[in-house]
């Protein structure tokens, strides 16, 4: 099936390349790392990836377009690390009609739907439109992509929609519903409400709540406030996740989240993000968050950060944080330093250099080790008016769970197109 999808994507590229405006982005990745496999320990794994994106506009008129994105992978080392030596997937491929009025959009094909409680990939149809000046509606239906390999697609269906009431940019309130069946049995059924309010004095209030109709319990509540006071950005927030309702998979009770769905766990979090734009060059931040569990141990996190911004995308900064909890892996000191130096062609052969270093010191030993660190270094250069970019990066990490992990990656990105 995935081979058919890949062939369809290639055919689409050739079919549409002779019409309208099109843009193609090819991203080729070569990675290397060592893992324990069926063939032995510390086996070298050399996977290669190809990510291909296609956008075609004005196929027959200004309203019709086509968009596709997919990937393929092959393990050149034949290491048996992956279940299949070659693999791939079509992420999305849909035909879109954008109406001239009422923000109408009609999509047909494989697509990802973000609408209220929906955050899913489907093979089917979706529609969005304004209903006058005060209301908007969205609806979708089709086959759930995530269940394609679970007992086949017979009896599979995913459908739902969202109805929203809004007034200019002052507020937007939405009510949404989604139903997913696998092999004619309910996987999930949920209803949600989301809201956004723009209040006086640059104050924004946002949030959403989701209720699992199968378990008849609230799966999540997420609400936050955004305030702008001079050069300060203040964001207090509250989050609640009821694991039994959030991870419940109905008919797929033996799925990957089965242990979480029946853990009886509840997470309540209170947090505060603070940012101060001290000058055009300097930004200082602070974060505080408490994690309160019903079953696991409670913990609290506090961090301070500073970032210097230079020309273009140049950034240099650091963060110092402390997590305090009863569990060993939730009691540590965190130190991070990072940089991204841009537009270096006049000084070096490369255009940019990036680096990131992270150290974690645990108050208690975990498997005989009380520290972890991660380091990453990368560089890249663009050619042919930014149509070709080559990046090389290397990562090294060591922690209580994985000893001496060295990885490298070469990325080649090509962009080309035609039309306006």
VMD Tcl script that draws the C-alpha trace (Angstrom):
set ca {
  {0.00 0.00 0.00}
  {2.78 2.42 0.87}
  {4.49 1.62 -2.46}
  {1.28 2.58 -4.26}
  {1.17 5.86 -2.35}
  {4.76 6.64 -3.30}
  {4.06 5.88 -6.98}
  {0.98 8.10 -6.86}
  {3.05 10.97 -5.48}
  {5.65 10.63 -8.25}
  {2.96 10.48 -10.93}
  {1.31 13.58 -9.48}
  {4.59 15.48 -9.70}
  {4.97 14.71 -13.41}
  {1.29 15.31 -14.13}
  {1.12 18.73 -12.53}
  {4.59 19.87 -13.51}
  {3.23 20.82 -16.92}
  {0.43 22.96 -15.51}
  {0.00 26.06 -13.42}
  {2.49 27.00 -10.67}
  {4.32 24.30 -8.75}
  {6.99 24.06 -6.08}
  {8.89 20.93 -5.10}
  {11.01 20.48 -1.98}
  {13.25 17.42 -1.68}
  {14.97 16.69 1.63}
  {17.41 13.75 1.63}
  {18.83 12.53 4.95}
  {21.64 10.08 5.62}
  {21.99 9.05 9.28}
  {24.41 6.84 11.15}
  {24.31 5.41 14.68}
  {24.96 2.18 16.60}
  {22.31 -0.01 18.21}
  {21.91 -3.51 19.60}
  {20.07 -5.58 16.97}
  {19.25 -9.20 16.25}
  {22.57 -9.42 14.40}
  {24.60 -8.41 17.44}
  {25.50 -5.57 19.80}
  {26.66 -2.11 18.71}
  {25.71 -2.75 15.10}
  {26.16 0.19 12.71}
  {22.83 1.41 11.29}
  {22.87 3.53 8.11}
  {19.36 4.60 7.14}
  {18.64 6.98 4.27}
  {15.45 9.04 4.09}
  {13.80 10.98 1.31}
  {11.11 13.55 2.17}
  {9.30 14.98 -0.84}
  {6.84 17.88 -0.79}
  {4.79 19.15 -3.74}
  {2.55 22.23 -3.97}
  {0.67 23.02 -7.17}
  {-1.41 26.20 -7.41}
  {-3.81 27.51 -10.06}
  {-4.36 24.10 -11.68}
  {-7.35 25.28 -13.71}
  {-8.12 28.55 -11.94}
  {-7.12 30.56 -8.88}
  {-9.18 28.33 -6.55}
  {-7.89 24.82 -7.29}
  {-4.62 23.46 -5.89}
  {-2.89 20.19 -5.03}
  {-0.59 19.45 -2.09}
  {1.37 16.30 -1.26}
  {4.06 15.20 1.18}
  {5.59 11.80 1.83}
  {8.73 9.93 2.81}
  {10.63 6.71 2.08}
  {13.45 5.05 4.04}
  {16.04 2.37 3.28}
  {18.55 0.79 5.65}
  {21.79 0.60 3.64}
  {23.56 -1.38 6.35}
  {21.00 -4.22 6.33}
  {21.25 -4.17 10.12}
  {17.85 -5.71 10.96}
  {17.31 -2.73 13.27}
  {14.08 -1.80 11.49}
  {11.19 -4.27 11.07}
  {11.43 -3.66 7.31}
  {14.59 -2.79 5.40}
  {12.63 -0.29 3.27}
  {9.58 1.63 4.34}
  {7.64 4.78 3.54}
  {4.42 6.65 4.01}
  {2.30 9.24 2.29}
  {1.71 11.93 4.93}
  {-0.82 13.89 2.90}
  {-1.98 14.24 -0.70}
  {-5.15 16.20 -1.30}
  {-6.90 18.37 -3.87}
  {-8.16 21.65 -2.43}
  {-10.80 24.06 -3.66}
  {-10.66 27.47 -1.96}
  {-13.93 29.31 -2.55}
  {-13.88 33.02 -3.41}
  {-16.25 33.84 -0.53}
  {-16.84 32.98 3.14}
  {-13.35 31.43 3.62}
  {-14.61 28.23 2.04}
  {-12.26 25.28 1.69}
  {-12.98 21.78 0.35}
  {-10.27 19.12 0.56}
  {-10.37 15.64 -0.97}
  {-7.70 13.00 -0.31}
  {-5.27 12.15 2.48}
  {-5.06 15.07 4.89}
  {-4.51 16.03 8.52}
  {-7.49 17.60 10.24}
  {-7.09 20.16 13.05}
  {-10.57 21.13 14.16}
  {-11.60 21.33 17.81}
  {-10.99 17.88 19.32}
  {-9.65 16.59 15.99}
  {-5.94 16.12 15.39}
  {-5.97 13.17 13.02}
  {-4.98 11.97 9.56}
  {-7.75 10.65 7.32}
  {-8.39 9.52 3.76}
  {-11.55 11.39 2.89}
  {-13.24 14.76 2.62}
  {-13.21 17.91 4.74}
  {-15.07 21.21 4.44}
  {-14.82 24.57 6.23}
  {-16.80 27.75 5.71}
  {-18.06 30.88 7.40}
  {-21.80 31.11 8.04}
  {-22.29 34.83 7.82}
  {-20.31 37.19 10.05}
  {-20.87 35.41 13.38}
  {-20.56 31.67 12.76}
  {-18.28 29.16 11.04}
  {-18.51 25.42 10.48}
  {-16.18 22.55 9.65}
  {-16.94 18.91 8.91}
  {-14.89 15.90 7.86}
  {-15.21 12.18 7.25}
  {-13.30 9.24 5.87}
  {-10.99 6.36 6.75}
  {-8.66 6.85 9.77}
  {-5.08 6.49 8.53}
  {-3.79 5.44 11.96}
  {-5.98 2.31 11.97}
  {-5.11 1.10 8.46}
  {-2.81 -1.62 9.83}
  {-5.24 -2.71 12.58}
  {-7.60 -5.48 11.40}
  {-7.75 -3.89 7.93}
  {-9.94 -0.93 6.96}
  {-13.27 -2.74 6.77}
  {-15.64 -1.08 9.20}
  {-13.23 1.80 9.87}
  {-14.61 5.33 9.89}
  {-13.60 8.71 11.30}
  {-15.96 11.67 11.22}
  {-16.73 14.84 13.11}
  {-17.07 18.58 12.94}
  {-16.97 21.91 14.73}
  {-19.44 24.79 15.00}
  {-18.02 28.12 16.16}
  {-19.44 31.49 17.14}
  {-17.19 34.53 16.86}
  {-17.29 38.30 16.74}
  {-14.46 39.92 14.81}
  {-11.25 39.26 16.74}
  {-12.81 39.74 20.18}
  {-13.83 36.13 20.84}
  {-14.22 32.70 19.27}
  {-16.10 29.84 20.94}
  {-16.26 26.40 19.34}
  {-18.14 23.17 20.04}
  {-16.76 20.04 18.37}
  {-17.40 16.31 18.18}
  {-15.47 13.32 16.83}
  {-16.25 9.60 16.43}
  {-13.75 6.90 15.41}
  {-14.67 3.26 14.71}
  {-12.35 0.35 13.99}
  {-13.83 -2.81 12.49}
  {-17.34 -1.51 13.38}
  {-16.37 -1.09 17.06}
  {-15.99 2.28 18.78}
  {-12.41 3.40 19.36}
  {-13.22 6.84 20.66}
  {-16.06 9.30 20.87}
  {-15.38 12.74 22.29}
  {-16.85 16.20 22.51}
  {-14.95 19.38 23.22}
  {-15.27 23.09 23.71}
  {-12.54 25.59 22.84}
  {-12.48 29.34 23.35}
  {-10.39 32.43 22.72}
  {-11.12 35.88 24.14}
  {-9.28 39.12 23.42}
  {-9.87 41.28 26.46}
  {-8.99 44.95 27.05}
  {-5.39 45.97 27.80}
  {-3.84 43.28 25.55}
  {-5.12 40.40 27.67}
  {-5.93 37.08 25.97}
  {-7.79 34.16 27.56}
  {-7.63 30.78 25.81}
  {-8.53 27.20 26.60}
  {-10.18 23.91 25.73}
  {-11.89 21.01 27.50}
  {-12.44 17.51 26.10}
  {-14.88 14.88 27.39}
  {-14.61 11.18 26.53}
  {-18.14 10.02 25.71}
  {-17.17 6.35 25.94}
  {-15.83 6.55 29.50}
  {-18.10 9.50 30.42}
  {-15.19 11.38 31.98}
  {-13.28 14.60 31.33}
  {-10.07 13.78 29.45}
  {-8.40 17.18 29.63}
  {-8.70 20.84 30.61}
  {-6.10 23.30 29.31}
  {-6.45 27.04 29.98}
  {-4.02 29.93 29.83}
  {-3.90 33.70 30.10}
  {-1.62 35.90 27.99}
  {-0.77 39.40 29.19}
  {1.47 42.02 27.56}
  {2.70 44.64 30.02}
  {5.27 46.92 28.48}
  {8.21 44.72 27.47}
  {6.94 41.82 29.56}
  {4.99 38.81 28.29}
  {3.22 36.88 31.08}
  {1.52 33.52 30.57}
  {0.00 31.69 33.55}
  {-1.69 28.38 32.73}
  {-3.47 25.33 34.12}
  {-3.52 21.80 32.67}
  {-5.38 18.65 33.74}
  {-5.15 15.22 32.11}
  {-7.19 12.24 33.32}
  {-5.20 9.31 31.92}
  {-8.04 6.77 31.98}
  {-10.15 9.06 29.80}
  {-7.38 10.71 27.76}
  {-5.62 7.53 26.63}
  {-8.65 5.23 26.49}
  {-8.80 3.58 23.04}
  {-12.11 1.74 23.29}
  {-11.95 -1.29 21.01}
  {-8.15 -1.02 20.86}
  {-7.75 -1.74 24.56}
  {-4.49 -3.54 23.88}
  {-2.94 -0.56 22.08}
  {0.33 1.21 22.95}
  {-1.31 3.33 25.67}
  {-3.13 0.48 27.39}
  {-1.07 0.77 30.58}
  {-1.73 4.52 30.81}
  {-5.43 4.12 30.04}
  {-5.89 1.91 33.10}
  {-3.38 3.51 35.45}
  {-5.85 5.60 37.47}
  {-3.42 8.50 37.07}
  {-4.38 12.18 36.99}
  {-1.99 15.04 36.24}
  {-2.72 18.58 37.41}
  {-0.22 21.26 36.40}
  {0.06 24.93 37.27}
  {2.64 27.01 35.44}
  {3.94 30.47 34.63}
  {6.01 31.58 31.62}
  {7.59 35.03 31.87}
  {9.54 36.82 29.12}
  {11.23 40.23 29.30}
  {12.44 41.96 26.11}
  {15.08 44.04 27.87}
  {16.41 45.44 24.56}
  {16.32 44.57 20.84}
  {19.29 42.28 21.52}
  {18.52 40.71 24.88}
  {15.57 38.59 26.07}
  {15.33 37.15 29.58}
  {12.87 34.46 30.63}
  {11.66 32.50 33.62}
  {9.51 29.37 33.84}
  {7.84 27.75 36.83}
  {5.66 24.64 36.78}
  {4.25 22.25 39.37}
  {3.27 18.65 38.53}
  {0.72 17.09 40.86}
  {-0.05 13.38 40.30}
  {-2.66 11.11 41.79}
  {-0.38 8.04 41.68}
  {3.16 9.19 40.91}
  {5.25 11.60 42.94}
  {4.68 15.37 42.82}
  {7.46 17.58 41.39}
  {8.22 21.24 40.72}
  {10.37 22.91 38.07}
  {11.95 26.38 37.92}
  {14.27 27.80 35.26}
  {15.89 31.08 34.19}
  {17.08 31.83 30.65}
  {18.85 34.54 28.66}
  {19.12 34.93 24.87}
  {21.14 37.37 22.80}
  {19.87 37.99 19.25}
  {22.22 39.24 16.55}
  {21.79 39.92 12.86}
  {19.55 37.67 10.78}
  {18.87 34.44 12.75}
  {21.91 34.60 15.02}
  {21.09 33.50 18.59}
  {23.26 32.76 21.65}
  {21.79 31.81 24.98}
  {21.53 29.58 27.97}
  {19.18 28.17 30.57}
  {19.58 27.12 34.21}
  {16.84 24.99 35.72}
  {16.00 22.90 38.77}
  {13.49 20.05 39.00}
  {12.59 18.99 42.53}
  {10.65 15.79 43.10}
  {10.65 12.63 45.17}
  {11.44 10.27 42.28}
  {15.11 9.96 41.27}
  {14.54 11.01 37.65}
  {12.57 14.08 38.80}
  {15.26 15.52 41.07}
  {17.98 17.21 39.05}
  {19.85 20.37 38.03}
  {19.73 21.33 34.34}
  {22.23 23.53 32.48}
  {21.85 24.34 28.76}
  {23.96 26.46 26.38}
  {23.16 26.98 22.70}
  {24.14 29.10 19.71}
  {23.18 29.64 16.08}
  {25.52 31.84 14.03}
  {24.02 32.96 10.73}
  {25.36 34.58 7.53}
  {28.98 33.47 7.98}
  {29.83 33.17 4.27}
  {32.06 36.26 4.38}
  {34.14 34.77 7.21}
  {33.87 31.00 6.78}
  {33.11 28.57 3.99}
  {29.80 27.61 5.64}
  {26.75 29.89 5.95}
  {25.76 28.92 9.49}
  {27.00 26.98 12.51}
  {24.85 25.71 15.37}
  {25.56 24.08 18.69}
  {23.61 22.86 21.69}
  {24.85 21.44 24.99}
  {22.76 20.06 27.85}
  {23.94 18.79 31.24}
  {21.68 17.15 33.82}
  {22.94 16.40 37.32}
  {20.75 14.05 39.38}
  {20.61 14.28 43.17}
  {20.25 10.50 43.33}
  {21.94 7.84 41.24}
  {19.96 6.10 38.51}
  {21.42 2.73 37.53}
  {24.67 3.78 39.20}
  {24.98 7.12 37.37}
  {24.06 10.59 38.63}
  {24.51 12.68 35.46}
  {23.58 12.93 31.80}
  {24.79 15.15 29.01}
  {24.03 15.87 25.38}
  {26.05 17.81 22.80}
  {25.21 18.70 19.22}
  {27.20 20.54 16.55}
  {26.08 21.36 13.02}
  {26.97 23.48 10.00}
  {25.40 24.21 6.65}
  {25.78 26.06 3.37}
  {23.36 27.15 0.67}
  {23.96 27.27 -3.08}
  {22.21 28.50 -6.24}
  {20.25 31.35 -4.61}
  {19.17 29.17 -1.67}
  {17.76 26.47 -3.98}
  {20.24 23.92 -2.57}
  {21.23 23.56 1.08}
  {23.62 21.04 2.62}
  {23.77 20.48 6.40}
  {26.00 18.19 8.45}
  {25.45 17.55 12.15}
  {26.71 15.24 14.88}
  {25.18 14.44 18.30}
  {26.67 12.74 21.33}
  {24.81 11.79 24.51}
  {25.40 9.78 27.65}
  {22.81 9.11 30.34}
  {21.75 6.45 32.86}
  {19.60 4.72 30.25}
  {21.89 4.81 27.20}
  {25.68 4.76 27.26}
  {27.84 6.63 24.71}
  {25.40 7.32 21.89}
  {27.05 8.96 18.86}
  {24.91 9.94 15.86}
  {25.55 11.86 12.64}
  {23.30 13.17 9.89}
  {23.83 14.66 6.43}
  {20.87 16.60 5.00}
  {20.55 17.78 1.39}
  {17.57 20.04 0.64}
  {16.60 21.04 -2.91}
  {13.86 23.48 -3.88}
  {12.63 24.15 -7.40}
  {9.46 25.22 -9.13}
  {7.84 27.06 -12.00}
  {5.25 29.76 -12.50}
  {4.69 32.96 -10.60}
}
mol new
graphics top color blue
foreach p $ca { graphics top sphere $p radius 0.5 }
foreach p [lrange $ca 0 end-1] q [lrange $ca 1 end] { graphics top cylinder $p $q radius 0.2 }
display resetview
